[in-house]
Amino acid sequence: MEMDGNILHIGKQDKDINECQYSSLCTNGQCENLEGSFRCLCSQGYQLSQEGDQCEDVNECLQQQQLCANGQCRNIAGSYRCLCGQGYQLSSTKDYCEDINECQEVHNICRGGNCINTKGSYECTCPSGFHLIPSRGCQDINECSGTNLCLPHGECLNTEGSFHCICEQGFTVSGQGQTCEGKG
């Protein structure tokens, strides 16, 4: 009995050795015995090592630069995972991050204002007479506070989104609506 490469010689008969049974070959794949040899059939996400006896992980993040657009690609054994930042969510195909339309997803997100979706975020705009307060939405501007509106012959009355002058007797609101003028 004599060993020659992968073939065991027994007397005058040659008998194939099933290498797949005797060693830890083809990790992350399947070992297939061949006459006088073997081959590795690698699982998805793995490739044959240079030696041809093991299956090694494929780093999809390095091989396919377009993976995980708008996010970060993380290699995992046999596959990859996309990590999405704030304002993005994993696509149904799980190979890129898509923008979340917060204006459609979150009811009344701008609280009295108009919502404009942007890439990875959103913006709120308020109507005239209102200003945006973070996490509170559009709030009325008190035009009367700290101003000389309607003075000296009237009083400023703040209203939702605007103001009115209440004039003293004998005075009327000016054409611009910001002062009280004598009737003339």
Contacts in CASP RR format, 6 or more apart in sequence:
PFRMAT RR
TARGET T0000
AUTHOR 0000-0000-0000
METHOD contacts of the structure
MODEL  1
MEMDGNILHIGKQDKDINECQYSSLCTNGQCENLEGSFRCLCSQGYQLSQ
EGDQCEDVNECLQQQQLCANGQCRNIAGSYRCLCGQGYQLSSTKDYCEDI
NECQEVHNICRGGNCINTKGSYECTCPSGFHLIPSRGCQDINECSGTNLC
LPHGECLNTEGSFHCICEQGFTVSGQGQTCEGKG
1 8 0 8 1.000
1 9 0 8 1.000
1 10 0 8 1.000
1 11 0 8 1.000
2 8 0 8 1.000
2 9 0 8 1.000
3 9 0 8 1.000
6 16 0 8 1.000
6 17 0 8 1.000
6 19 0 8 1.000
6 36 0 8 1.000
6 37 0 8 1.000
7 14 0 8 1.000
7 15 0 8 1.000
7 16 0 8 1.000
7 17 0 8 1.000
7 36 0 8 1.000
8 14 0 8 1.000
8 15 0 8 1.000
8 16 0 8 1.000
8 17 0 8 1.000
16 33 0 8 1.000
16 35 0 8 1.000
16 36 0 8 1.000
17 36 0 8 1.000
18 33 0 8 1.000
18 38 0 8 1.000
19 25 0 8 1.000
19 31 0 8 1.000
19 33 0 8 1.000
19 37 0 8 1.000
19 38 0 8 1.000
20 26 0 8 1.000
20 31 0 8 1.000
20 32 0 8 1.000
20 33 0 8 1.000
20 38 0 8 1.000
25 31 0 8 1.000
25 38 0 8 1.000
25 40 0 8 1.000
25 53 0 8 1.000
25 54 0 8 1.000
26 38 0 8 1.000
26 40 0 8 1.000
26 41 0 8 1.000
26 42 0 8 1.000
26 53 0 8 1.000
26 54 0 8 1.000
26 55 0 8 1.000
27 54 0 8 1.000
27 55 0 8 1.000
28 42 0 8 1.000
28 43 0 8 1.000
28 46 0 8 1.000
28 54 0 8 1.000
28 55 0 8 1.000
28 56 0 8 1.000
28 57 0 8 1.000
28 77 0 8 1.000
28 78 0 8 1.000
29 40 0 8 1.000
29 41 0 8 1.000
29 42 0 8 1.000
29 43 0 8 1.000
29 46 0 8 1.000
29 55 0 8 1.000
30 40 0 8 1.000
30 41 0 8 1.000
30 43 0 8 1.000
31 38 0 8 1.000
31 39 0 8 1.000
31 40 0 8 1.000
31 41 0 8 1.000
32 38 0 8 1.000
32 39 0 8 1.000
32 40 0 8 1.000
32 41 0 8 1.000
40 48 0 8 1.000
40 52 0 8 1.000
40 53 0 8 1.000
40 54 0 8 1.000
40 55 0 8 1.000
42 48 0 8 1.000
42 55 0 8 1.000
43 55 0 8 1.000
43 78 0 8 1.000
44 78 0 8 1.000
45 57 0 8 1.000
45 58 0 8 1.000
45 60 0 8 1.000
45 78 0 8 1.000
45 79 0 8 1.000
46 55 0 8 1.000
46 56 0 8 1.000
46 57 0 8 1.000
46 58 0 8 1.000
46 78 0 8 1.000
47 55 0 8 1.000
47 56 0 8 1.000
47 58 0 8 1.000
48 54 0 8 1.000
48 55 0 8 1.000
48 56 0 8 1.000
49 55 0 8 1.000
49 56 0 8 1.000
57 75 0 8 1.000
57 77 0 8 1.000
57 78 0 8 1.000
58 78 0 8 1.000
59 75 0 8 1.000
59 80 0 8 1.000
60 67 0 8 1.000
60 73 0 8 1.000
60 75 0 8 1.000
60 79 0 8 1.000
60 80 0 8 1.000
61 67 0 8 1.000
61 68 0 8 1.000
61 73 0 8 1.000
61 74 0 8 1.000
61 75 0 8 1.000
61 80 0 8 1.000
62 75 0 8 1.000
67 73 0 8 1.000
67 80 0 8 1.000
67 82 0 8 1.000
67 95 0 8 1.000
67 96 0 8 1.000
68 80 0 8 1.000
68 82 0 8 1.000
68 83 0 8 1.000
68 95 0 8 1.000
68 96 0 8 1.000
68 97 0 8 1.000
69 96 0 8 1.000
69 97 0 8 1.000
70 84 0 8 1.000
70 85 0 8 1.000
70 88 0 8 1.000
70 96 0 8 1.000
70 97 0 8 1.000
70 98 0 8 1.000
70 99 0 8 1.000
70 119 0 8 1.000
70 120 0 8 1.000
71 82 0 8 1.000
71 83 0 8 1.000
71 84 0 8 1.000
71 85 0 8 1.000
71 88 0 8 1.000
71 96 0 8 1.000
71 97 0 8 1.000
72 82 0 8 1.000
72 83 0 8 1.000
73 80 0 8 1.000
73 81 0 8 1.000
73 82 0 8 1.000
73 83 0 8 1.000
74 80 0 8 1.000
74 81 0 8 1.000
74 82 0 8 1.000
74 83 0 8 1.000
82 90 0 8 1.000
82 94 0 8 1.000
82 95 0 8 1.000
82 96 0 8 1.000
82 97 0 8 1.000
84 90 0 8 1.000
84 97 0 8 1.000
85 97 0 8 1.000
86 120 0 8 1.000
86 121 0 8 1.000
87 99 0 8 1.000
87 100 0 8 1.000
87 102 0 8 1.000
87 120 0 8 1.000
87 121 0 8 1.000
88 97 0 8 1.000
88 98 0 8 1.000
88 99 0 8 1.000
88 100 0 8 1.000
88 120 0 8 1.000
89 97 0 8 1.000
89 98 0 8 1.000
89 100 0 8 1.000
90 97 0 8 1.000
90 98 0 8 1.000
91 97 0 8 1.000
91 98 0 8 1.000
99 117 0 8 1.000
99 119 0 8 1.000
99 120 0 8 1.000
100 120 0 8 1.000
101 117 0 8 1.000
101 122 0 8 1.000
102 109 0 8 1.000
102 115 0 8 1.000
102 117 0 8 1.000
102 121 0 8 1.000
102 122 0 8 1.000
103 109 0 8 1.000
103 110 0 8 1.000
103 115 0 8 1.000
103 116 0 8 1.000
103 117 0 8 1.000
103 122 0 8 1.000
104 117 0 8 1.000
109 115 0 8 1.000
109 122 0 8 1.000
109 124 0 8 1.000
110 122 0 8 1.000
110 124 0 8 1.000
110 125 0 8 1.000
110 126 0 8 1.000
110 132 0 8 1.000
110 137 0 8 1.000
110 138 0 8 1.000
111 124 0 8 1.000
111 136 0 8 1.000
111 137 0 8 1.000
111 138 0 8 1.000
112 126 0 8 1.000
112 127 0 8 1.000
112 130 0 8 1.000
112 137 0 8 1.000
112 138 0 8 1.000
113 124 0 8 1.000
113 125 0 8 1.000
113 126 0 8 1.000
113 127 0 8 1.000
113 130 0 8 1.000
113 132 0 8 1.000
113 137 0 8 1.000
113 138 0 8 1.000
114 124 0 8 1.000
114 125 0 8 1.000
114 126 0 8 1.000
114 127 0 8 1.000
115 122 0 8 1.000
115 123 0 8 1.000
115 124 0 8 1.000
116 122 0 8 1.000
116 123 0 8 1.000
116 124 0 8 1.000
116 125 0 8 1.000
124 132 0 8 1.000
124 137 0 8 1.000
124 138 0 8 1.000
125 132 0 8 1.000
126 132 0 8 1.000
126 137 0 8 1.000
126 138 0 8 1.000
127 138 0 8 1.000
127 161 0 8 1.000
128 161 0 8 1.000
129 140 0 8 1.000
129 141 0 8 1.000
129 143 0 8 1.000
129 161 0 8 1.000
129 162 0 8 1.000
130 138 0 8 1.000
130 139 0 8 1.000
130 140 0 8 1.000
130 141 0 8 1.000
130 161 0 8 1.000
131 138 0 8 1.000
131 139 0 8 1.000
131 141 0 8 1.000
132 138 0 8 1.000
132 139 0 8 1.000
133 139 0 8 1.000
140 158 0 8 1.000
140 160 0 8 1.000
140 161 0 8 1.000
141 161 0 8 1.000
142 158 0 8 1.000
143 149 0 8 1.000
143 156 0 8 1.000
143 158 0 8 1.000
143 162 0 8 1.000
143 163 0 8 1.000
144 150 0 8 1.000
144 156 0 8 1.000
144 157 0 8 1.000
144 158 0 8 1.000
144 163 0 8 1.000
145 158 0 8 1.000
147 156 0 8 1.000
149 156 0 8 1.000
149 163 0 8 1.000
149 165 0 8 1.000
149 178 0 8 1.000
149 179 0 8 1.000
150 156 0 8 1.000
150 165 0 8 1.000
150 166 0 8 1.000
150 167 0 8 1.000
150 178 0 8 1.000
150 179 0 8 1.000
150 180 0 8 1.000
151 179 0 8 1.000
151 180 0 8 1.000
152 180 0 8 1.000
153 167 0 8 1.000
153 168 0 8 1.000
153 171 0 8 1.000
153 179 0 8 1.000
153 180 0 8 1.000
153 181 0 8 1.000
153 182 0 8 1.000
154 165 0 8 1.000
154 166 0 8 1.000
154 167 0 8 1.000
154 168 0 8 1.000
154 171 0 8 1.000
154 180 0 8 1.000
155 165 0 8 1.000
155 166 0 8 1.000
156 163 0 8 1.000
156 164 0 8 1.000
156 165 0 8 1.000
156 166 0 8 1.000
157 163 0 8 1.000
157 164 0 8 1.000
157 165 0 8 1.000
157 166 0 8 1.000
164 173 0 8 1.000
165 173 0 8 1.000
165 174 0 8 1.000
165 177 0 8 1.000
165 178 0 8 1.000
165 179 0 8 1.000
165 180 0 8 1.000
167 173 0 8 1.000
167 180 0 8 1.000
168 180 0 8 1.000
170 182 0 8 1.000
170 183 0 8 1.000
171 180 0 8 1.000
171 181 0 8 1.000
171 182 0 8 1.000
171 183 0 8 1.000
172 180 0 8 1.000
172 181 0 8 1.000
172 182 0 8 1.000
172 183 0 8 1.000
173 179 0 8 1.000
173 180 0 8 1.000
173 181 0 8 1.000
174 180 0 8 1.000
174 181 0 8 1.000
END
